[in-house]
Amino acid sequence: MFLSTFEKQLDTKRRFVVPQDYRTPATGSADGVFCFPSIEADCIEAGGDALFSQYQRVIDELPFGHRLRTALEDAVFGQQRRLSYDTAGRITLPESLCEEFGLTDTVVIVGLRDRFQIWRPDVHRAWRAEQRRVAREGLAELGELKRAASLKLGGGA
Protein backbone atom coordinates (compact mmCIF):
# COMPACT_ATOMS: atom_id res chain seq x y z
CA MET A 1 0.00 0.00 0.00
CA PHE A 2 1.00 3.58 -0.57
CA LEU A 3 0.79 5.24 2.85
CA SER A 4 1.92 8.45 4.56
CA THR A 5 3.08 11.84 3.33
CA PHE A 6 6.62 12.81 2.37
CA GLU A 7 8.34 15.98 1.22
CA LYS A 8 10.95 15.30 -1.44
CA GLN A 9 13.43 17.51 -3.26
CA LEU A 10 13.39 17.59 -7.05
CA ASP A 11 16.85 17.78 -8.52
CA THR A 12 17.69 19.81 -11.64
CA LYS A 13 16.56 16.89 -13.84
CA ARG A 14 13.12 16.78 -12.08
CA ARG A 15 13.97 13.52 -10.28
CA PHE A 16 13.07 12.45 -6.76
CA VAL A 17 13.47 9.25 -4.78
CA VAL A 18 10.25 7.29 -4.52
CA PRO A 19 9.83 6.02 -0.94
CA GLN A 20 11.16 2.46 -0.58
CA ASP A 21 7.82 1.22 0.77
CA TYR A 22 6.19 2.31 -2.48
CA ARG A 23 8.51 0.25 -4.69
CA THR A 24 7.05 -3.19 -4.05
CA PRO A 25 5.69 -6.08 -6.09
CA ALA A 26 2.46 -5.94 -4.02
CA THR A 27 1.59 -2.52 -5.45
CA GLY A 28 2.72 -3.54 -8.92
CA SER A 29 5.34 -0.82 -8.81
CA ALA A 30 8.57 -2.73 -8.17
CA ASP A 31 10.03 -1.61 -11.53
CA GLY A 32 8.40 1.78 -11.91
CA VAL A 33 5.11 3.65 -11.79
CA PHE A 34 2.54 5.08 -14.13
CA CYS A 35 1.48 8.68 -13.74
CA PHE A 36 -1.07 11.04 -15.25
CA PRO A 37 -2.80 14.32 -14.31
CA SER A 38 -5.19 13.57 -11.46
CA ILE A 39 -8.88 13.57 -12.30
CA GLU A 40 -9.91 14.84 -8.86
CA ALA A 41 -7.23 17.36 -7.89
CA ASP A 42 -4.50 19.68 -9.17
CA CYS A 43 -1.69 17.16 -8.84
CA ILE A 44 -0.10 14.14 -10.51
CA GLU A 45 -1.66 10.74 -9.79
CA ALA A 46 0.68 7.74 -9.75
CA GLY A 47 0.62 4.05 -8.96
CA GLY A 48 1.53 0.59 -10.06
CA ASP A 49 -0.09 -2.14 -12.11
CA ALA A 50 -2.74 -2.78 -9.43
CA LEU A 51 -4.10 0.76 -9.72
CA PHE A 52 -4.28 0.66 -13.49
CA SER A 53 -5.95 -2.75 -13.48
CA GLN A 54 -8.56 -1.20 -11.21
CA TYR A 55 -9.12 1.69 -13.63
CA GLN A 56 -9.32 -0.82 -16.49
CA ARG A 57 -12.08 -2.77 -14.69
CA VAL A 58 -14.10 0.40 -14.03
CA ILE A 59 -13.71 1.58 -17.62
CA ASP A 60 -14.55 -1.85 -19.06
CA GLU A 61 -17.91 -1.81 -17.22
CA LEU A 62 -18.98 1.17 -19.32
CA PRO A 63 -20.23 0.58 -22.87
CA PHE A 64 -17.88 1.43 -25.72
CA GLY A 65 -18.57 4.99 -26.88
CA HIS A 66 -20.14 6.10 -23.58
CA ARG A 67 -18.96 9.64 -22.86
CA LEU A 68 -17.71 8.77 -19.36
CA ARG A 69 -15.76 5.80 -20.72
CA THR A 70 -14.17 8.00 -23.38
CA ALA A 71 -13.33 10.70 -20.83
CA LEU A 72 -11.78 8.18 -18.41
CA GLU A 73 -9.82 6.46 -21.17
CA ASP A 74 -8.37 9.79 -22.22
CA ALA A 75 -7.69 10.99 -18.67
CA VAL A 76 -6.13 7.77 -17.40
CA PHE A 77 -4.68 5.95 -20.39
CA GLY A 78 -4.27 8.74 -22.93
CA GLN A 79 -2.38 10.97 -20.48
CA GLN A 80 -0.44 8.18 -18.79
CA ARG A 81 3.35 8.08 -18.64
CA ARG A 82 5.43 5.08 -17.56
CA LEU A 83 8.27 6.15 -15.27
CA SER A 84 11.03 3.64 -14.50
CA TYR A 85 13.27 3.84 -11.45
CA ASP A 86 16.94 4.56 -11.86
CA THR A 87 19.52 2.69 -9.75
CA ALA A 88 18.86 5.03 -6.80
CA GLY A 89 15.06 4.49 -6.87
CA ARG A 90 14.36 7.85 -8.47
CA ILE A 91 11.81 8.69 -11.13
CA THR A 92 12.05 11.63 -13.51
CA LEU A 93 8.87 13.65 -13.79
CA PRO A 94 7.95 14.73 -17.32
CA GLU A 95 8.64 18.42 -17.94
CA SER A 96 5.09 18.95 -19.23
CA LEU A 97 3.58 17.70 -15.96
CA CYS A 98 5.99 19.78 -13.90
CA GLU A 99 4.94 22.86 -15.86
CA GLU A 100 1.23 22.01 -15.66
CA PHE A 101 1.32 21.69 -11.86
CA GLY A 102 4.05 24.22 -11.07
CA LEU A 103 6.45 21.65 -9.64
CA THR A 104 9.90 23.15 -9.18
CA ASP A 105 12.18 22.26 -6.28
CA THR A 106 10.06 20.46 -3.64
CA VAL A 107 7.14 18.08 -3.99
CA VAL A 108 4.78 16.48 -1.52
CA ILE A 109 4.10 12.78 -2.01
CA VAL A 110 0.80 11.58 -0.51
CA GLY A 111 0.04 7.85 -0.23
CA LEU A 112 -3.62 6.95 -0.73
CA ARG A 113 -3.57 3.14 -0.41
CA ASP A 114 -3.77 2.06 -4.06
CA ARG A 115 -2.15 5.19 -5.48
CA PHE A 116 -0.11 8.22 -4.55
CA GLN A 117 -0.23 11.84 -5.55
CA ILE A 118 2.56 14.31 -6.29
CA TRP A 119 1.78 17.89 -5.25
CA ARG A 120 3.23 21.36 -5.15
CA PRO A 121 3.54 22.01 -1.39
CA ASP A 122 1.38 25.13 -1.14
CA VAL A 123 -1.38 23.65 -3.31
CA HIS A 124 -1.33 20.51 -1.18
CA ARG A 125 -1.65 22.51 2.06
CA ALA A 126 -4.81 24.19 0.76
CA TRP A 127 -6.23 20.90 -0.56
CA ARG A 128 -5.46 19.13 2.72
CA ALA A 129 -7.20 21.84 4.76
CA GLU A 130 -10.31 21.49 2.58
CA GLN A 131 -10.24 17.68 2.79
CA ARG A 132 -9.95 17.82 6.58
CA ARG A 133 -13.01 20.10 6.67
CA VAL A 134 -14.96 17.73 4.39
CA ALA A 135 -13.91 14.72 6.48
CA ARG A 136 -14.83 16.43 9.76
CA GLU A 137 -18.26 17.47 8.47
CA GLY A 138 -18.80 14.09 6.83
CA LEU A 139 -18.05 12.16 10.01
CA ALA A 140 -20.42 14.36 11.98
CA GLU A 141 -23.11 13.78 9.34
CA LEU A 142 -22.50 10.01 9.40
CA GLY A 143 -22.82 10.05 13.18
CA GLU A 144 -26.16 11.80 12.92
CA LEU A 145 -27.39 9.32 10.30
CA LYS A 146 -26.35 6.36 12.48
CA ARG A 147 -28.08 7.86 15.53
CA ALA A 148 -31.25 8.50 13.53
CA ALA A 149 -31.21 4.93 12.13
CA SER A 150 -30.63 3.53 15.60
CA LEU A 151 -33.57 5.47 17.03
CA LYS A 152 -35.79 4.38 14.15
CA LEU A 153 -34.85 0.71 14.55
CA GLY A 154 -35.23 0.91 18.33
CA GLY A 155 -38.70 2.37 17.99
CA GLY A 156 -37.65 5.75 19.41
CA ALA A 157 -38.87 9.05 18.09
C-alpha positions, 0 to 999 in steps of 0.5 A, a space after each residue: 500500500 502507498 501510505 503516509 506523506 513525504 516531502 521530497 526535493 526535485 533535482 535539476 533533472 526533475 527527479 526524486 526518490 520514490 519512498 522504498 515502501 512504495 517500490 514493491 511487487 504488491 503494489 505492482 510498482 517494483 520496476 516503476 510507476 505510471 502517472 497522469 494528471 489527477 482527475 480529482 485534484 490539481 496534482 499528478 496521480 501515480 501508482 503501479 499495475 494494481 491501480 491501473 488494473 482497477 481503472 481498467 475494470 471500471 472503464 470496461 464496465 462502461 459501454 464502448 462509446 459512452 462519454 464517461 468511458 471515453 473521458 476516463 480512457 483519455 484521462 487515465 490511459 491517454 495521459 499516462 506516462 510510464 516512469 522507470 526507477 533509476 539505480 537510486 530508486 528515483 523517477 524523472 517527472 515529465 517536464 510537461 507535468 511539472 509545468 502544468 502543476 508548477 512543480 519546481 524544487 520540492 514536492 509532496 508525495 501523498 500515499 492513498 492506499 492504491 495510489 499516490 499523488 505528487 503535489 506542489 507544497 502550497 497547493 497541497 496545504 490548501 487541498 489538505 485543509 479542505 479535505 480535513 473540513 470535508 472529512 470532519 463534516 462528513 463524520 459528523 453527518 454520518 454520526 447523525 445518520 447512524 443515531 437516527 437509524 438507531 432510534 428508528 430501529 429501536 422504535 424511538 422518536 
